[in-house]
Amino acid sequence: MDTHGQTGGAGTASTLHAERLERLAEVAVKVGLGLRPGQELVITAPLETVPLVRAITAQAYRAGASLVTTFYSDDAATLARFAYAPEEAFDTAAGWLYSGMAEAYRNGAARLAVAGDDPSLLAGQDTTRVSRANRSRSQAYVPALELIANFSTNWTIVSAATTPWARTVFPDLPEEAAVARLWDAIFAASRVDGPDPIAAWEAHNAALHARMGALNAHRFAALRFTGPGTDLTVGLADDHEWCGGASVSRSGITCNANIPTEEVFTTPHKDRVDGVVTSTKPLSYQGTLIEGIRVRFEGGRIVEAEARTGGDVLAKVLETDAGARQLGEVALVPASSAISASGLLFYNTLYDENAASHIALGQAYSKCFLDGGAAFGEADLVARGANRSLIHIDWMIGSAEIDVDGLTAEGRAIPVMRAGEWID
């Protein structure tokens, strides 16, 4: 509910903001993490998100956390690296930091990321340097990423409005109004505007689980997406399982990995994707807006790729490693989702991926297999079709013009979505 400019003045608006910020912190800890008494919590966040981080920290301690440790990123420090660091610095990453995080997760710590980065922070920087820095960080991050991707512990991502992000989403508004509008959108999408956000999330999770159950019952061999510029068949991994909403980590804790979330998703077979697909929304990646993506798959790999804007950045992404040209996720989201209905382009994958069905280049989630993949080792998962890569980049391919069919092992097509909406 937008109260800005209504009777009551700045004091009323400030009070309401504080209340909603506290509710978001409570949802992050109780719904997103399902934090248990005695658990440690590791938080990563942009420096500008301190108010939300402090609220989350207080909620975590109220829930019984034994220790909350936060690592902040600073845009000014990041830009200083590109302005002044020696050339070899872009092949360096803090491996010691990510190894420490991995050790914390192995020992049972929960992980929470606050998203709010400036989408255009690295716009104008040398794309080769950006690519090298990202690759170095991704390689160093592998020990921690594997534990997160495998859901070895409970984790979640939430967002906070920041000035640079708000300026990008609402370029025509004054700065203060833009930040307020972005906060309104975050609160609404995170279901903290109502009288009982926890109950709202329980109902939403139940709806997502119903969709998930229906798809798992079909045991589709593949999905086919058709529409303008798209005729794509995505084979699904052997023994795949659909996921969505609240999930149980391998540590036995129920968590919602994304706040907000509107998707149900699973693992494609890395070698069974064929056809052409065109993006339906821009992809904001490392300061570059990549628009009009069109790729062709053969035998699971991208063999042709182009983009109306940002094509050079897309090409560098696809060169990251062997798995960067293959898929690690396919997700279904109705075109009428609340985030899509907002009409906003958030320039933030956490939000934009929940506005449309999407696919992800790169790393697969091991949890999207029978019994959460717990019975399968790394070689078993790869044999069943799970992709491996340093990256996991979602981009949107769904819209009100896209149909989705599930294909049985015998090749029979069963309608799943028509004009972007679920077939009940």
WOWO-V206777 format. One record per backbone hydrogen bond with DSSP energy under -0.5 kcal/mol. CO is the residue of the C=O (numbers start at 0). NH is the residue of the N-H. If there is no record, write none. Layout:
# WOWO-V206777
co	nh
CO	NH
CO	NH
This chain:
# WOWO-V206777
co	nh
0	2
2	5
5	8
7	11
8	12
9	13
10	14
11	15
12	16
13	17
14	18
15	19
16	20
17	21
18	22
19	23
20	24
21	25
22	26
23	27
24	28
25	29
26	30
26	31
27	32
28	33
28	34
30	255
31	255
35	38
38	65
38	66
39	109
40	42
40	68
41	111
42	70
43	113
44	72
45	48
46	49
48	51
48	52
49	53
50	54
51	55
52	56
53	57
54	58
55	59
56	60
57	61
58	62
59	64
60	63
63	37
66	40
68	42
69	71
70	44
72	46
73	77
74	78
75	79
76	80
77	81
78	82
79	83
79	84
80	84
85	88
86	89
87	90
88	91
92	94
93	96
93	97
94	98
95	99
96	100
97	101
98	102
99	103
100	104
101	105
102	106
103	108
104	107
109	41
110	155
111	43
112	114
112	157
114	159
116	118
117	120
118	286
119	122
121	124
125	129
126	130
127	131
128	132
129	133
130	134
131	135
132	136
133	137
134	138
135	139
136	140
137	141
138	141
140	143
140	144
141	145
142	146
143	147
144	148
145	149
146	151
146	152
147	150
148	366
150	249
153	110
155	112
156	258
157	114
161	165
162	166
163	167
164	168
165	169
167	170
169	172
173	177
174	178
175	179
176	180
177	181
178	182
179	183
180	184
181	185
182	186
183	187
184	188
185	189
186	191
187	190
195	199
196	200
197	201
198	202
199	203
200	204
201	205
202	206
203	207
204	208
205	209
206	210
207	211
208	212
209	213
210	214
211	215
212	216
213	217
214	218
214	219
220	235
221	406
222	233
223	404
224	231
225	402
226	229
229	226
230	275
231	224
231	233
232	234
232	273
233	222
234	268
236	239
238	369
242	264
246	248
246	254
248	251
252	248
254	246
254	256
256	156
263	331
264	242
265	267
265	329
266	236
267	269
268	271
271	234
272	299
273	232
274	296
275	230
276	294
281	283
282	284
282	289
284	287
287	284
287	289
288	290
289	282
290	307
290	308
292	278
293	305
294	276
295	302
295	303
296	274
297	300
300	297
300	302
303	295
305	293
308	290
309	313
310	314
311	315
312	316
313	317
314	318
315	318
316	319
320	323
321	324
322	325
322	361
324	301
325	361
327	364
328	359
329	265
330	357
331	263
332	356
333	336
336	340
337	341
338	343
339	342
343	345
347	350
347	351
348	352
350	353
351	354
352	355
356	396
356	397
357	330
358	394
359	327
359	328
360	392
363	365
364	367
366	368
367	240
367	266
368	371
369	372
370	373
372	375
376	380
377	381
378	382
379	383
380	385
381	384
383	237
384	269
386	363
390	362
391	393
392	360
394	358
395	279
395	280
398	401
401	419
402	225
403	415
403	416
404	223
405	407
405	413
406	220
406	221
407	410
411	407
413	405
415	422
416	403
417	420
419	334
420	417
421	423
